[in-house]
């Protein structure tokens, strides 16, 4: 009988301590959702525009403080299937101008960490990458970028990797355009 009382008291104290701990340090919430788009502008190409279509799975772990205010959000983003790149007249007229497409490679993914107290979003990884025939692998985002959370403008740039063609702004878009407009 004494053992049961002692065990019951110990369990009650552990539960009370864990509840107090959880209240002092907030909580975390995990969620998953998908998001997709068709015909999003990817970059200019001659008299047209390269459009991108993709569907992504986002897994989020959100951390709240004891007042219920969102403190940090970590997003793991991965493409479901492959992204698609094609040439069109404009986003308003997204019909492909020809039969050429470039498919993204499997395993496209990215991690974003939004820290609201710092007003920063830390983004790393290459969510969109594809292989352009005759040119090689291209990336639309690579390395590590820091953004202002409110204006979504870059505040810092520090490439993590220099493998493959990761000079999207300087040559990859031109190669993708050349292939799609042939």
HELIX and SHEET records of a PDB file:
HELIX    1   1 UNK A    2  UNK A   25  1                                  24    
HELIX    2   2 UNK A  168  UNK A  172  3                                   5    
HELIX    3   3 UNK A  173  UNK A  180  1                                   8    
SHEET    1   A 7 UNK A  27  UNK A  45  0                                        
SHEET    2   A 7 UNK A  48  UNK A  64 -1                                        
SHEET    3   A 7 UNK A  70  UNK A  79 -1                                        
SHEET    4   A 7 UNK A 109  UNK A 115 -1                                        
SHEET    5   A 7 UNK A 120  UNK A 126 -1                                        
SHEET    6   A 7 UNK A 144  UNK A 148 -1                                        
SHEET    7   A 7 UNK A 154  UNK A 157 -1                                        
SHEET    1   B 4 UNK A  27  UNK A  45  0                                        
SHEET    2   B 4 UNK A  48  UNK A  64 -1                                        
SHEET    3   B 4 UNK A  84  UNK A  88 -1                                        
SHEET    4   B 4 UNK A  96  UNK A 103 -1                                        
SHEET    1   C 2 UNK A 129  UNK A 132  0                                        
SHEET    2   C 2 UNK A 136  UNK A 139 -1                                        
END                                                                             
